[in-house]
Amino acid sequence: MRDFTDLIGRIFLSAIFLFEAVDSILFFNKTKETMTQHGLTWNQDLLLYGAIFLLVMGGIMVLLGYRSTLGAIMLLMYWFPVTIIVHDFWAFPPDQIRLQSILFMKNMAIIGGLLMLVGKGSGRYSIRRLLATTKV
């Protein structure tokens, strides 16, 4: 049962990052506008292409369980700075603090899940394990 929950957890964890990658690609210009609103004006194309790369590669690696530790680290490289920059609830007006603090804590919980994946590995049901146990 534990191996199955590891697989389901990886699927759910990777889904948010893959969704964000698709959203960033489909709404590329809107994402750049959002970056400008949050003060990210330096070389936006490079930052956005880099973010999309981290989201896609990290999300796929976590989903498949192939080099999931590296994939989780890639996702952390994106998710932690974005959480601090976008959901800085301490800088919002009083009427928005509650919502932004909830979103901040949600992102921190996702960071916790990624850190657990880094420490624990992908589990039994993964491409890595399948490749390691298959005889060629």
matplotlib code that plots the C-alpha trace (Angstrom):
import matplotlib.pyplot as plt

x = [0.0, 2.9, 4.4, 1.0, 0.6, 4.2, 3.1, -0.2, 1.7, 4.2, 1.4, -0.4, 2.8, 4.0, 0.5, 0.7, 4.1, 3.2, 0.0, 1.9, 4.3, 1.5, -0.2, 3.1, 3.5, -0.1, -0.2, 3.4, 2.8, 0.4, 3.0, 5.6, 3.1, 2.7, 6.5, 6.7, 4.0, 6.2, 9.4, 11.0, 12.0, 15.6, 15.8, 12.2, 12.5, 15.5, 13.8, 10.6, 12.2, 14.3, 11.3, 9.4, 12.4, 12.6, 8.8, 8.6, 11.8, 11.3, 7.6, 8.3, 11.2, 9.0, 6.0, 8.0, 10.2, 13.3, 16.0, 13.2, 15.6, 17.1, 13.7, 12.5, 15.6, 14.9, 11.3, 12.6, 14.9, 11.8, 9.1, 10.9, 11.9, 8.4, 6.7, 8.8, 8.4, 4.7, 3.1, 4.9, 1.9, 3.7, 3.9, 0.2, -2.6, -4.5, -7.5, -5.3, -3.0, -5.2, -5.5, -1.8, -0.7, -2.9, -1.3, 2.1, 1.5, 0.1, 3.3, 5.4, 3.5, 4.4, 8.0, 7.8, 6.5, 9.4, 11.9, 10.4, 10.8, 14.5, 15.1, 13.1, 13.3, 10.7, 9.6, 8.9, 6.7, 9.1, 10.8, 14.2, 13.3, 11.8, 15.0, 17.1, 15.2, 14.8, 17.2, 18.5]
y = [0.0, 2.4, 2.0, 2.8, 5.9, 7.0, 6.7, 8.6, 11.3, 11.7, 12.0, 14.7, 16.5, 16.6, 17.6, 21.1, 21.8, 20.4, 22.4, 25.5, 24.8, 24.4, 27.6, 29.5, 28.4, 29.1, 32.5, 33.5, 37.2, 37.3, 35.5, 38.2, 40.9, 39.1, 39.0, 42.7, 43.3, 41.5, 43.4, 40.7, 42.9, 41.7, 39.4, 38.1, 35.7, 33.9, 33.7, 32.4, 29.9, 28.7, 28.4, 26.4, 24.1, 23.5, 22.9, 20.5, 18.5, 18.4, 17.6, 14.7, 13.3, 13.3, 11.9, 9.0, 8.4, 8.6, 10.6, 12.0, 13.5, 15.7, 16.5, 17.6, 19.8, 21.4, 22.1, 23.5, 25.8, 27.3, 27.0, 28.4, 31.8, 32.1, 31.5, 34.2, 36.7, 36.2, 35.3, 37.8, 38.3, 40.6, 43.2, 43.1, 45.4, 44.1, 42.9, 40.5, 39.2, 36.3, 34.9, 35.5, 33.8, 30.8, 30.6, 31.0, 28.1, 25.9, 26.5, 25.7, 22.4, 21.6, 22.4, 20.0, 17.3, 17.9, 17.8, 14.4, 13.2, 14.3, 12.5, 9.4, 8.7, 7.8, 4.5, 1.1, 2.1, 4.1, 4.0, 4.0, 0.8, -0.8, -0.1, -1.4, -4.7, -5.4, -7.9, -7.0]
z = [0.0, 0.8, -2.6, -4.2, -2.1, -3.2, -6.8, -6.3, -4.3, -7.2, -9.7, -7.7, -6.9, -10.5, -11.8, -10.3, -11.9, -15.3, -15.3, -14.5, -17.3, -19.8, -18.4, -18.8, -22.4, -23.4, -21.7, -22.3, -22.6, -19.7, -17.6, -18.6, -17.5, -14.1, -13.8, -14.4, -11.7, -9.2, -10.2, -12.4, -15.3, -16.0, -19.0, -18.7, -21.7, -20.3, -16.9, -18.3, -20.6, -17.7, -15.5, -18.1, -18.6, -14.8, -14.6, -17.5, -16.9, -13.1, -13.4, -15.8, -13.8, -10.6, -12.4, -13.9, -10.9, -13.0, -11.2, -9.1, -6.6, -9.3, -10.6, -7.2, -6.8, -10.1, -9.0, -5.7, -7.6, -9.2, -6.6, -3.5, -5.1, -6.8, -3.4, -1.7, -4.6, -5.5, -2.1, 0.1, 2.3, 4.6, 1.8, 0.8, 2.0, 5.1, 3.1, 1.1, 3.8, 4.7, 1.1, 0.4, 3.6, 2.8, -0.7, 0.8, 3.3, 0.5, -1.4, 1.6, 2.0, -1.6, -0.8, 2.1, -0.2, -2.6, 0.2, 1.3, -2.2, -2.2, 1.1, 0.4, -3.3, -5.8, -4.3, -5.8, -8.7, -10.8, -14.2, -12.4, -10.5, -13.6, -15.6, -12.7, -12.4, -16.2, -17.7, -21.1]

ax = plt.figure().add_subplot(projection="3d")
ax.plot(x, y, z, "-o")
ax.set_aspect("equal")
plt.show()
